[in-house]
Amino acid sequence: MPAHTVQSAVHHCIGKQFAERVTKEGQPTMKTRMLQVLSVMMVLGLVLSACQPQIVEVVKEVPVEKIVEVEKIVEVEKEVVKECDIPQEITFQAGFLPQGNISFAAAYVAKEQGYFEEVCLDVTIEFASPGSGEQWQRLVGKDTEFTTSAASSFVRQIAGTPDLPFRAVTLFGHEGDHGLLVLSDSGISSISDLAGLKVGFKGASLAPPWLVAMLDAERMTLDDVELIQVGFDPRVVLPEFGEGRVDALQVYKSNEPDTLQRAGYDVTVFKPEDSDVHFLGQAYVTHTDYIRDDPEMVRAFVRATMRGMQFILDPANKDVVTDNVMVYAGEDADRDHNEFIWTTEVEYVQSPSTEEIGVGYASYQQWVTMMDYMVSFGSLEAQLDVSAVWDQQFVQSIYENGELIWP
């Protein structure tokens, strides 16, 4: 055994002072060397007899502690995997019949492309009958987790019943869903040309505030036109319709224009934004109890649907998106019309505010601007606190520097 090894062993086992005595050299005689050899042999005996049990003792103790730590880590990892092996079951009830609306399509794609599964959600997608209000009844009873609504309709709903426990958590449309349609050969080329003509609107009693604002932009009022309440049949604008026909018709920009064009009629749609009138479109709405008690579920749903929006916004995925829409619209639904719906509405999901934060976001000022129009033109008595209708925390939390955090 080399002298430095012996010295190290001696230092370790019997202390530095004794080691220095054993290895200290002067001008050794033969007798001295013999004594050193005997001393080294004694030390080796001590190393074998004293050190070995200590080494065995350490080997027995340290790995046991490490094994316990490893078991704890594995156990935690299993718990996490187990949670995602059993996704949380929730229900998204769209606010209308199954079709290609962009707020519906985001959920369709998130479901069909596996994005809900990746955030550990098992989402059932259901639909509401037109005008039934069942989506609100189910949401207030917490029989569902999410539904959809036009932002202006939602504001009016909260204004009318302030104690409703609802909040919008995702915003899709950065312009309103509606416009004013005329036949292209009608001779009506501007809003001012509507003076003295019949304008059909959908609703119980109030003229849409965006329509009143459009008239106001042309220094006109409701007194300058003849308002007629109509249903959802767009043929009311056709010359051959007969009694009840109107010259201009309130429409969804993503719906009736395509229906009439496919029937062979050229149409023109006057859009509120063209008159510098800015409303907001479709939103996801949830129960405030979910926001308080299960914020991670809300965040997961928002994250997965915004991942769906990323997929939708890629032009290369157009056919696949329509395929996903048709899974829910049904085999009897018109594929081209449903594609028209979502491709029209997707044009409004981005704005300066989404460039700063991400798709799904809307600034407080956008909500304030819309409510200003609603107050000014008769559909809202007073501005609401934006926080009473809009909770932006979930959309903000899923982006970093404008990029979606995924998964």
Secondary structure, 3 states (H helix, E strand, C coil): CCHHHHHHHHHHHHCHHHHHHHHCCCCCCHHHHHHHHHHHHHHHHHHHHHHHHHHHHHHHHHHHHHHHHHHHHHHHHHHHHHHHHCCEEEEEEECCCCCCCHHHHHHHHHHHCCHHHHCCEEEEEEECCCCCCHHHHHHHCCCCCEEEEEHHHHHHHHHHCCCCCEEEEEECCCCCCEEEEEECCCCCCCHHHHCCCEEEECCCCCCCHHHHHHHHHCCCCHHHCEEEECCCCHHHHCHHHCCCCCCEEEEECCCHHHHHHHCCCCEEEECHHHHCCCCCCEEEEEEHHHHHHCHHHHHHHHHHHHHHHHHHHCHHHHHHHHHHHHHHHCCCCCHHHHHHHHHHHHHHCCCHHHHHCCCCCCCHHHHHHHHHHHHHCCCCCCCCCHHHCECCHHHHHCEECCEECCC
